[in-house]
Amino acid sequence: MKLRDLGEFKLIDRIRRQVVDGAEVHRGIGDDAAVLSLPDGHHLLTSTDLLIEDVHFCLAWTDCETLGHKAVAVNLSDIAAMGGTPRFLYLGLACPGETEWDDINAFLNGVLNEAARHNVTLVGGDTCRSPGPWMISVTVEGSALAHQAIGRDGAQPGDLIMVSGTLGDSALALHLLRNGIEPEPELLARHHQPTAQVELGRLLGEHRLARSMIDISDGLASDLEHILQASQVDGQIEEGKLPLSECFRKHADTQPDLLGLALDGGEDYELLFTVAPEKAAEVAALCIKLNLPITAIGMIQVGSGSLSLQDKSGAVRPVLVKGYDHFCRS
């Protein structure tokens, strides 16, 4: 069945019937606005993201269920980067009337399954017919204890620069796809089904371990520059300490130029944060508890927003940021 045969209101009804409201949802899908509550002493966190076919995703490379997963995960990652707990989800979807219901249902399954993994409830949104590409708008609301949300502007000279997981895998998968090469399954998973580091972000916030934090969506260098400029400090990272997966290293061994993807490639959705040196042991313990690698890759210095890289020979050079920018870099 195609959407033009089903109609907008039957589509919304099918979505509503698949949603289970959480305890904090007093009114969800079905009214003009959601009625929600937050834990006492918490501040509201809100993040929104737009995904457009052939800009952010290609349906020739991904299935609809995986797309639904990614649409939610990338927004959950923003709440994680603030040290918060995600709670509520809003979904806006525009697609052609010729779209098959089975594709929408698969997409919805991906959305709801990823939300359920983090106890997040779909509480509203909108649907519309698109004359061409799919357009997906996702808003996630979460909360953090009052005055404990982590921003980008708290980095201080002497802080360690740390990152979770590995870098460059998603960008490498996209590079291979664009060149007609089938990436390894682990690379494809990093690109199509990123993991939002929600638990890590929440614990860094609750234990006040991170002074500043951001998720890596546009690339390590680009997102670190956001922290440096917001905090009005400089940063230096070491090329030899960048955490790379075995699969990434295998490709880079034969094509050294690919190492640039670890610095400038986006959509890793790992957490990048700065930590006072005396807190490093607590972060290491957190790494063990979560079974998640966390790597110190550099240090914050006195300055006004510049980033430099120390290569494996010990030479230091300024970094020209080349991460993704919708209007001037892609």
N, C-alpha and C positions, 0 to 999 in steps of 0.2 A: 504494500500500500504506500502511495506517495503522500507527501504532506498536503498537497493541494486537495487530495481526496479526504484526508483526515480532518483538516481544519485546525485553526489556532486553539480554540477552546477545548476541543477534545485532546489536543496535544498537551495542553496545560493540565487537564484532568488526569491524563496518563502519568504525567510527571508527579503530580500530587499524590497519586495512589502508591507510588514507590518510595515515598519519603516517610521516615519515622521521626517525629518531633522529639527533641531532647527535653530534659526537665526545665531548661532555661527558656524554652520556647512557649510562650503563652498563646500566641497566634502566629502561624506560619503562612504557608502558601494558601491563597484563597481570599485574602482581604487586600485592601489597598496598601497596607503597610504591615510589616511584621511587628509583633509586640514581644520584646525580649527582656531578659534581665541579666545582670552581671553580678559576680560575687562582690560582697561588700569590700570596700577599700581598693577596688580596681579601677584603672582608667581604660577607656575604650581605645583599641587600635583598629585602624581601617586601612586596607590596601586594595587597590583595584588595578586590573591589568586587561589589556586588549590584545587579542590574537586574531590575525587576519590571514586567510588562506593565501599561500604563495608569498607571504612576507614572513610569517612566523612558523608556518608549517606547510607541508605539501602532502595532499591526500594520496599521491602516487607512492609516497614513501612510508606512510603510517596508516594504521587502521583506526577506525573511529573510536573504539574503546580505549586504545592507547592514547589517542588525542584527548579524550575526556580526562584520563589520569593526569596528563601533563598540564592541562588547563588549570586544574586545581592545585597540583603540586607547586607550580611556580608562584602561586599566590600564597600558599601556606609558608613558603620559604621567606617571604617578606615579613610575615608575622614572627617567624623564628628569628630573623635578623634583628628584631627589636627586643628579643628576650621575652616574648609573650607566648600566650596559649591561644591558638585559633579556636573559634567557637561557632561562627555562623557563616553561611555561604550564600551568595546571590549569583544567579546565572542569567546572562543575557545571550540569546542565540538568534542569529539571522542566517538563513540558508535558503536556497532556491526551492520553489514549490515542487520541483521534480525530485527532490531528495527523498529517498526511500525511508519509511518508518523504521525499518530494521537498522539502518545506519544511525538514525537518531537514538534509537533504543540502545545500541551498542555504545554510543557516545555517553549517553546518560548513565549506563552501567559503570563506565570508567569514572565519571564524575562522582557518583554516589559511593563507589567502592573506595576511592581514594579519600573522600571526605570521612567515611566511616572509620578508616584506619586511624584517624586522629580525633575521633569523637566530634566531628564537625557536622552541623545540620544545615541542609539546604532549606532556606526560609523564604525565598522569593526570587524575582527576576523578571525577565521579559522575553517574548518571542516575536519574531518578525520575518517577513519574506525578504530575501535578498535577491537583487537582479543578477547577481553573479557569484562572487566568492562567499565562502563561509566567513562569518564574523562572530567572534566569541568574546564576550565581556564577563569577567569574573571579579567579584568583590568579596573579600574575606574580612570578617570582623573578628577580633580577638581581644584579649585583655592582658594587662600586666599590673602588678601591684603599683599603687600610686607612687609616682616619682621614681620608679625603677625601670622604666623602659629605656633601652639602650639606643642611643643615637649614633651618628657618624662623627660627632664633634667632640668626643671625649679623649682622643688619643693624646698622650703626653710623652715628651722626650724621655728616652730610656725604656719605653714599653717594648715588649716583644711583639712582632707581627706574626700571627698564627693563622693557619687555615686547616679546615677539616678535609678529609678524603684526599682525592687526587685531582689533578688539574689537566684540562685539555682534551679529555676523552670525548665529550660531546662535540666539540669543535672538530676533532679529527673524524668522527663519524660523518658529520655534515660534509667535510672536505672530500671524503671518499665517495659519498653518495653523489655529490656534484660532479665527480670525475668518473661516474659509471662503475665504481668499484663497490662490491658488497662488503660492508664492514663486518668485523667479528661481532657475534651476538652481544658480548659484554659492552662493546662500544655503542651498538645500537640502543641497548637498554639505557645507557647513560644519556643518550640524546632524546629518545622518545619517552622514557619513563624515569625522569630524574627523581631523586629522593630528597624530599624536603627535610632538612635536619632540625625538625621541630623539637625533639627532646633535648638535643644539645643546646639550642638557643634558649629554651626555657630554663635549663639548669644554669647556664652562664648568667642569665638574668637573676634568677632566684638567689644564687650564691654571690652575686656581684663580682664575678670574675673578669668580665670583659669591660673595658673602659669605653670602647667604641666597637661598632660591628656593622657589617653589611653582608648581603648575600651576593655571590658571584653570578651575575646575569649577563653583564656586558664584557666580562674579561677581567682577569686578576689585576692587570695594570690599571685599567680604566676604573674599576671599582675601588681599588686602593687609593687612587688619586682623589676620589670623592671624599674618602676619610681624611686624607692629608689636607685637602683644601678646606673642608669643614672645620678641621681642628687647628688649622694654621700651623702645621708642623711639616717636616720633611720625613721621608722614609727611604731606607735602603734595604733591598732584598738580595739574597744570594742565589745565583743561578743553580748552583750545585745542591741547594736544599729544596728546590721545588719538587713536591711529591708527584711522582709519575707512576702510572700503572704499568704492569709488565707489558700489556698489549701496546700501550703508547710507546714505551721504550723500543719495542720490536720494530715498529714503523720508523721511529726516529733514528734508529741505528743505520737504516739504509737511506733515509732522507733527513739529514740533520736540520734542514730548513723547517721541518715540522715542529721543532722545539718552540718556535714562535707561538704556536697555538696554545701552549701552556701559559704563556704570558698574556696573550691578546685574545684568545678564543673565549667565547661566552657560553652561557647556559650550563655551567657546571652545577650551579645552585648549591655549592658548598658555602660554609660560613667563613668569612674573613674577619678577624677581630684582633684587637690589641689588648695586651695583658701586662700589668705591672710585673717585673721580674720575680718579686716575692710571692706571686700567685701561680707561678709556673708549675710548681709541684702539685697544686690542687687541680690544675688543668690536666696534668698528666694522669692523675688518679681518675679524673672524669673520662679520659680517653679509654682507660682500662674498663671502667664500669660500663660504658656504652659499646665497647668493642669497636671503636671507631678511631682510625688514625688521625691524630692532630699534630701538625708539624709547625715548628717555629722556623720561619723563612727569612727573618730580617729584624730590623730594629727601627723604632721611631727616633728621629733626631730633631734638634732645634732647626727651625726653618719656617717657610711660608707656603708649603704646598707642593714641593717638587719631589719626584721619585727618581731614584738611581738604582742601578743594577751592578752588582759585583760578579764578574764572570769567573769561570773556573780557574783562570790564570791569576786572579786577584785584581785585575784591572776594573776600575769603576767608571761607568758611563751613565749619563742621564738617559732616562727612558722617554721616548716619544710615544705617547699613548695612542694606540691604534684600535682600541676596542670599539664595539658596535655603537653607532649613533644613527638613529633613523633618518636624520636629515643631512648629515655630512660625512658619515663613515658607515660602511656596510660590509 
